Amino acid sequence: MKLAGRNKRSDCLVKAAAVGSALALTAGMAPSVFAGQTQAYGGANAASSIRYANGERKPNIVYIVLDDIGYSDLGCYGSEIKTPNIDKLAKAGLRYINFNACPVSSPTRASLLTGRENNSVGMGSVADLSLGPDRPNLQGSVTPRAGTIAEMLKEDGYATFGVGKWHLAPLYTITPSGPFDYWPLSKGFERYYGFLEGETDQYYPQLLNGNELAPVPNTKEYTLNDDLLAHAKGYITDQVSIYPDRPFFLYYAFGTDHTPQQVPEKYIDMYNGVYDTGWDNIREARFEREKAFSVIPQNTVLTKDPTVKPWDSLSADQKKLYIRFMQCYAGFLTQADEEVGRLLSYLKEVGQYENTLIVLIGDNGATSSGGPDGTDCFISAISGRQPTVKELMPKYGLIGGPDMQALYPKGWALASNTPFNKYKGSVYAGALRNPLIISWPGKIKEGGSIRAQYVHVTDITPTVLDVLKLKAPGLLKGVPQMPMYGTSVASSFDNPRAPEV
């Protein structure tokens, strides 16, 4: 989906702030003026579905998805990368150390949002691959027989909105005129701001606002991560100002750390000197911290990849180039962590944090698509064109900026996936094992604890439904629904020895 030109930045953020401020003035009268109106938003039982039998309002639900990060990339899982806000989320909640996603993006997102196995819903590969009716597992879309959590919760009275990466619509539908059947607003989201494809530029993104293409922002300070946060906060402001008793579901899907790895220079500079020791030493250090943090067993064996050259065998130019790539990757993740922190602070500011169940995951392991030297263009790399160090060195200063679609070398991806073997796209743990953090202030009592139960991405939505005491509908929008594949792991919230299901 190509947008013509580089327009002036949209004034949508200014408008959102103004609208939010105006709506906030009504917050005091909202419960009385709008009492009883919740039912208008959902099915016949919507007004009662958003409260438990004892009258307590059900929690808000927030899904946060990080893109192409490895198991060891978060500070609380052993990384040197600065992720203090995500680490605080883990300290308030639970870290799961046997969480498994799908090997690539679209299947994980399909399974996360539906609670069903990705092949069964039509997403056997990325949404870019859509085959004929004789291949029902490769449609590049989610069948209407597998309703999303947004559709289910909307039926039960929740507000539903999302920001960020979608990657669940077939390429042939990504046009200004649709068809819109597989876009977010047709999958249960009342409001959505983000991008439809698997990646987008962080400085000049191709954006969607609802079903409309949004103008390309064009200011010196703009980054997509800041923009997504502003819209998430705007949606929350609008919701709690008018209907404070109506819980919401927020799907917050970062582009971080997928290519293009782009982030302002100040984040890259945070890591000056950190990676000078090279990927072998970084990987060993993460491995030791993982054992110290008990996110891997003490008897774990660190895997090897013979196709990754030992750091000490590299030339000075190779080392310099590779260090810059990794500083960019780390800075990009730190920027995303800051946005998570701002979201959590805002939930506290508007009185919603204590009653919000937050699930944070990585969608698959780190990618080796950057090849041995890194690349300036992901699409070219996967098409077979791999730039050499000699070609990349003149672009050294462009890494992280708007004029380069940077992606780090596979040696750093191996470090990201510590201690596991292989990378995104494989059937090894390096592709499948990822961080999972679940936080529910006031409800999860053992904050900072670890859970070792096997959890699959299909289990997340069934867990949420279980917590909300809702049953997956047998019929949704008149379409018979396939059964859930996942099972609830809510019993592990209070019981570290809860049986695997």
Secondary structure as UniProt FT lines:
FT   HELIX           12..24
FT   TURN            25..29
FT   HELIX           30..33
FT   TURN            35..36
FT   HELIX           38..41
FT   TURN            44..45
FT   HELIX           46..49
FT   TURN            53..54
FT   STRAND          60..66
FT   TURN            71..72
FT   HELIX           75..77
FT   HELIX           84..92
FT   STRAND          94..96
FT   STRAND          99..100
FT   HELIX           105..114
FT   HELIX           118..121
FT   TURN            127..128
FT   TURN            133..134
FT   TURN            136..137
FT   TURN            144..145
FT   HELIX           149..155
FT   TURN            156..157
FT   STRAND          159..165
FT   HELIX           171..173
FT   TURN            176..177
FT   TURN            181..182
FT   HELIX           184..187
FT   STRAND          191..195
FT   STRAND          207..209
FT   TURN            210..211
FT   STRAND          212..214
FT   TURN            220..221
FT   HELIX           224..242
FT   TURN            244..245
FT   STRAND          248..253
FT   TURN            256..257
FT   HELIX           265..269
FT   TURN            270..277
FT   HELIX           279..292
FT   TURN            293..294
FT   TURN            298..299
FT   TURN            306..307
FT   HELIX           311..313
FT   HELIX           316..349
FT   TURN            350..351
FT   HELIX           353..355
FT   STRAND          356..362
FT   TURN            369..373
FT   HELIX           378..382
FT   TURN            383..384
FT   HELIX           389..392
FT   HELIX           393..398
FT   TURN            399..400
FT   TURN            402..403
FT   HELIX           410..416
FT   TURN            417..419
FT   TURN            424..425
FT   HELIX           429..432
FT   STRAND          436..439
FT   TURN            441..443
FT   TURN            447..448
FT   STRAND          449..451
FT   STRAND          455..456
FT   HELIX           457..459
FT   HELIX           460..467
FT   TURN            468..469
FT   STRAND          475..476
FT   TURN            477..478
FT   STRAND          479..480
FT   HELIX           490..492
FT   TURN            493..494
FT   TURN            496..497
//
